[in-house]
Amino acid sequence: MSAPHTTLRPIDLARLVGVSTQQIRNYVDAGILPPAERTDSGYRRLDTRHRRALLAHRALLKGYGPDTARAVMCAVHDDDLPGALTLVDAAHAALHEQRLSLRAAGEALETIAGQSPESTSVPRSGLRIGEVAARLGVRTSALRVWEDFGLIAPQREPMTHYRRYTPADVRDARMVSLLRQGRYPLPQIRSVLDGLRRTGSSEALRAAIVRRHEELTRRATDMLEGSGRLHDYITGHQVSEDR
């Protein structure tokens, strides 16, 4: 255990977490670390409270992301504990909503993947981009981005060059929309669609959903560690050197 009033330098904390001494100074100035007294010569005088604050912030970073981690620590140092805990609660609620969304998306995607394009209500002549956007509840700009990334490939009308979405294009766009709601990155979505088009199998889809579940589980674990570190810091408990 470190002694409660051990004097530390910015470089000591920088070495602890592998950042620059300037970053430690920036953390103090931003309110991520508590205020630091200065020596007569102007150097910051840090102690074990700053060390515990730094470890709490680094753990929060991993689970909650930079914006929430910064806001939580600043709220703590502004003596706004309810505000800090509200931010933590909101992050956990958002994670729960992602789990629910993923479950719903998985069920819907299984249904869509098992449908033939002809079973949809899309006419054989296809739909224009605005009609597809209205059906999916997305912006036309999103459809263009998905096209640029190679996820969908609507044909062009010979005379007008307007996009024309076939039933298969609409099915693929619906799958992309659902996967994006589940926070899937575009490269992962492309592998799902490629597998479905190539083999007609939804195995890639199931694998993608499993990976996303694993990502959310890892994040939940990281958030648990971050909230534990925050509790250690708020309550003033000392933490072991090897954690």
Backbone torsions as a table, in degrees:
resi	resn	phi	psi	omega
1	MET	NA	145.0	175.0
2	SER	-84.4	146.1	176.0
3	ALA	-65.3	146.4	-173.9
4	PRO	-59.1	-31.7	-173.5
5	HIS	-116.3	27.8	178.0
6	THR	-62.4	129.6	178.1
7	THR	-80.9	130.7	-179.3
8	LEU	-124.4	154.0	175.7
9	ARG	-103.2	159.2	175.4
10	PRO	-53.1	-37.2	-178.6
11	ILE	-67.2	-29.5	178.1
12	ASP	-64.4	-44.0	178.7
13	LEU	-72.0	-34.9	178.6
14	ALA	-61.4	-43.7	179.3
15	ARG	-67.3	-31.3	-178.0
16	LEU	-60.9	-39.2	-175.2
17	VAL	-116.7	2.4	175.6
18	GLY	76.1	39.7	174.7
19	VAL	-122.9	177.2	179.8
20	SER	-81.9	159.4	176.0
21	THR	-64.0	-32.7	177.9
22	GLN	-64.1	-35.1	177.9
23	GLN	-64.3	-39.1	177.1
24	ILE	-62.5	-43.5	177.2
25	ARG	-61.3	-40.4	178.8
26	ASN	-63.2	-39.4	178.3
27	TYR	-61.2	-41.5	178.7
28	VAL	-64.6	-47.4	-177.8
29	ASP	-64.1	-32.2	-178.0
30	ALA	-82.8	-10.2	-178.5
31	GLY	89.2	4.1	176.1
32	ILE	-69.5	-37.4	170.6
33	LEU	-104.8	155.6	-179.2
34	PRO	-66.3	161.4	178.2
35	PRO	-56.2	148.7	-177.8
36	ALA	-118.8	131.8	172.8
37	GLU	-69.7	160.6	178.7
38	ARG	-118.9	147.5	175.4
39	THR	-74.3	172.4	178.7
40	ASP	-59.6	-28.0	179.9
41	SER	-88.5	2.2	174.5
42	GLY	96.0	0.3	-179.9
43	TYR	-80.6	144.7	177.6
44	ARG	-70.5	136.8	177.4
45	ARG	-108.6	110.4	-178.8
46	LEU	-105.0	165.9	179.2
47	ASP	-147.3	-167.4	-174.7
48	THR	-68.6	-20.6	174.3
49	ARG	-65.1	-40.8	177.2
50	HIS	-64.9	-36.1	178.9
51	ARG	-63.4	-46.5	-179.8
52	ARG	-66.0	-36.1	176.9
53	ALA	-64.5	-39.8	179.6
54	LEU	-64.8	-44.2	179.2
55	LEU	-64.7	-36.9	177.0
56	ALA	-64.5	-45.1	-179.6
57	HIS	-63.3	-42.0	-179.3
58	ARG	-65.2	-37.2	177.8
59	ALA	-70.2	-38.8	176.9
60	LEU	-64.2	-37.4	178.4
61	LEU	-54.9	-45.3	-174.9
62	LYS	-66.1	-39.3	-175.8
63	GLY	-93.4	-35.4	-171.6
64	TYR	-108.1	-13.4	-178.9
65	GLY	90.5	162.5	-172.5
66	PRO	-64.0	-40.0	-175.8
67	ASP	-66.1	-48.9	-179.8
68	THR	-67.7	-40.9	179.6
69	ALA	-59.2	-45.4	179.2
70	ARG	-64.0	-46.2	-177.0
71	ALA	-64.1	-38.8	179.3
72	VAL	-63.7	-48.7	-177.7
73	MET	-65.2	-38.7	178.7
74	CYS	-65.7	-39.4	178.2
75	ALA	-63.3	-41.2	178.2
76	VAL	-59.8	-44.4	-176.9
77	HIS	-77.8	-11.6	171.3
78	ASP	-92.4	10.6	-178.3
79	ASP	61.3	33.4	178.4
80	ASP	-114.5	69.3	-179.3
81	LEU	-62.9	-41.5	176.6
82	PRO	-57.9	-39.6	178.3
83	GLY	-64.3	-40.6	179.4
84	ALA	-64.4	-43.8	-179.0
85	LEU	-70.1	-29.8	175.3
86	THR	-63.1	-40.5	177.8
87	LEU	-64.3	-41.3	178.3
88	VAL	-64.1	-45.6	179.7
89	ASP	-60.9	-40.8	-178.9
90	ALA	-63.9	-37.8	179.1
91	ALA	-65.9	-40.8	178.4
92	HIS	-67.4	-38.4	177.9
93	ALA	-64.4	-39.9	178.9
94	ALA	-64.4	-39.2	177.7
95	LEU	-63.7	-41.2	178.0
96	HIS	-62.1	-41.4	178.8
97	GLU	-64.0	-35.5	177.3
98	GLN	-65.2	-38.2	177.5
99	ARG	-63.2	-44.9	179.5
100	LEU	-63.7	-41.8	179.4
101	SER	-64.0	-40.3	179.7
102	LEU	-64.2	-41.6	179.3
103	ARG	-62.6	-45.7	-179.9
104	ALA	-65.5	-41.5	179.4
105	ALA	-63.7	-39.7	179.9
106	GLY	-62.6	-43.2	179.7
107	GLU	-65.8	-42.5	-179.8
108	ALA	-67.3	-39.7	-178.7
109	LEU	-65.9	-37.4	177.2
110	GLU	-60.7	-40.1	179.4
111	THR	-66.2	-46.1	-178.5
112	ILE	-64.5	-43.5	-177.5
113	ALA	-62.9	-29.0	-178.9
114	GLY	-84.7	-3.9	-179.8
115	GLN	-91.4	146.9	169.3
116	SER	-84.2	146.4	-179.8
117	PRO	-54.4	-32.6	-176.6
118	GLU	-69.1	-16.7	-177.9
119	SER	-81.2	-5.5	179.6
120	THR	-83.0	172.6	-180.0
121	SER	-89.8	12.2	-179.8
122	VAL	-78.1	128.0	178.4
123	PRO	-64.5	153.5	-179.7
124	ARG	-58.7	-30.6	179.7
125	SER	-70.7	-14.4	176.3
126	GLY	89.9	-179.4	-179.7
127	LEU	-125.1	156.4	173.7
128	ARG	-86.3	168.0	-170.6
129	ILE	-60.6	-39.7	179.9
130	GLY	-65.1	-35.8	178.7
131	GLU	-68.2	-40.3	178.1
132	VAL	-65.7	-44.3	179.6
133	ALA	-59.0	-41.0	-179.8
134	ALA	-65.9	-39.3	179.6
135	ARG	-64.9	-38.2	-175.3
136	LEU	-90.7	-14.6	-177.3
137	GLY	73.2	34.9	178.3
138	VAL	-124.4	171.4	176.7
139	ARG	-84.6	153.7	176.6
140	THR	-63.2	-29.2	178.5
141	SER	-63.4	-33.8	177.6
142	ALA	-65.3	-41.4	178.2
143	LEU	-62.4	-37.0	178.7
144	ARG	-67.8	-39.9	177.9
145	VAL	-62.3	-44.1	179.9
146	TRP	-63.4	-36.2	177.6
147	GLU	-67.2	-44.6	179.7
148	ASP	-59.9	-32.2	-179.0
149	PHE	-84.6	-3.4	177.1
150	GLY	85.3	15.4	-179.4
151	LEU	-80.6	-34.0	176.2
152	ILE	-133.0	154.4	-176.2
153	ALA	-141.5	71.5	179.7
154	PRO	-64.8	150.6	176.9
155	GLN	-79.2	170.4	177.9
156	ARG	-115.6	138.9	175.6
157	GLU	-67.5	136.5	-173.7
158	PRO	-56.9	-42.6	-173.9
159	MET	-87.9	-47.2	-173.6
160	THR	-91.7	-20.7	-175.1
161	HIS	65.7	14.8	173.3
162	TYR	-67.8	147.8	175.6
163	ARG	-68.2	143.0	177.7
164	ARG	-131.8	116.3	-175.3
165	TYR	-95.7	118.9	176.8
166	THR	-76.2	169.7	175.5
167	PRO	-54.2	-39.0	178.4
168	ALA	-66.4	-38.2	178.3
169	ASP	-63.2	-41.7	-179.3
170	VAL	-66.0	-41.0	177.2
171	ARG	-59.5	-46.4	-179.7
172	ASP	-63.7	-40.6	179.5
173	ALA	-64.2	-36.9	178.2
174	ARG	-65.8	-38.7	177.9
175	MET	-66.3	-41.8	178.2
176	VAL	-61.1	-43.9	-178.7
177	SER	-59.8	-45.3	-179.3
178	LEU	-66.4	-40.5	179.3
179	LEU	-66.9	-37.0	177.5
180	ARG	-65.9	-36.0	175.8
181	GLN	-62.9	-29.0	176.7
182	GLY	-86.3	11.3	176.5
183	ARG	68.8	27.5	176.9
184	TYR	-76.9	138.0	175.1
185	PRO	-73.4	154.9	-176.0
186	LEU	-59.6	-41.0	179.7
187	PRO	-60.8	-36.0	-179.9
188	GLN	-70.3	-36.7	177.4
189	ILE	-63.8	-39.1	-179.2
190	ARG	-62.6	-39.5	179.5
191	SER	-65.8	-35.1	177.6
192	VAL	-64.8	-48.5	-178.4
193	LEU	-66.3	-39.9	179.5
194	ASP	-60.4	-42.6	179.9
195	GLY	-66.5	-38.3	-179.9
196	LEU	-66.9	-41.9	-179.0
197	ARG	-70.1	-37.0	-174.3
198	ARG	-75.8	-41.8	-173.0
199	THR	-117.5	-12.5	-175.3
200	GLY	73.1	9.4	-177.1
201	SER	-99.1	147.1	177.3
202	SER	-98.8	17.5	-179.6
203	GLU	-61.6	-41.8	179.2
204	ALA	-63.0	-36.5	177.5
205	LEU	-63.0	-47.8	179.2
206	ARG	-61.6	-41.0	179.5
207	ALA	-63.9	-39.5	179.4
208	ALA	-64.3	-40.2	179.4
209	ILE	-66.2	-40.7	177.4
210	VAL	-61.5	-44.1	179.0
211	ARG	-61.2	-41.0	-179.8
212	ARG	-65.8	-39.9	175.8
213	HIS	-59.4	-41.9	179.9
214	GLU	-64.8	-39.4	177.9
215	GLU	-61.8	-43.7	179.6
216	LEU	-66.2	-35.6	177.7
217	THR	-66.0	-43.0	177.3
218	ARG	-61.9	-41.8	-179.8
219	ARG	-65.1	-40.4	178.4
220	ALA	-61.0	-39.9	177.8
221	THR	-64.6	-42.7	178.3
222	ASP	-64.1	-38.2	178.0
223	MET	-65.7	-37.3	177.7
224	LEU	-61.9	-44.2	177.7
225	GLU	-63.6	-42.5	-179.8
226	GLY	-62.3	-43.7	179.7
227	SER	-67.1	-31.4	176.1
228	GLY	-66.2	-43.4	176.9
229	ARG	-63.1	-40.5	179.4
230	LEU	-63.0	-41.2	177.4
231	HIS	-61.5	-43.4	177.6
232	ASP	-57.0	-42.1	-176.9
233	TYR	-71.3	-45.8	-176.8
234	ILE	-63.3	-41.2	-176.7
235	THR	-84.5	-7.5	177.2
236	GLY	81.6	12.0	179.2
237	HIS	-72.4	145.5	173.4
238	GLN	-79.8	145.0	177.3
239	VAL	-113.7	152.5	-176.8
240	SER	-66.6	151.9	-176.5
241	GLU	-66.5	-26.4	-172.8
242	ASP	-93.2	7.5	177.8
243	ARG	-95.8	NA	NA
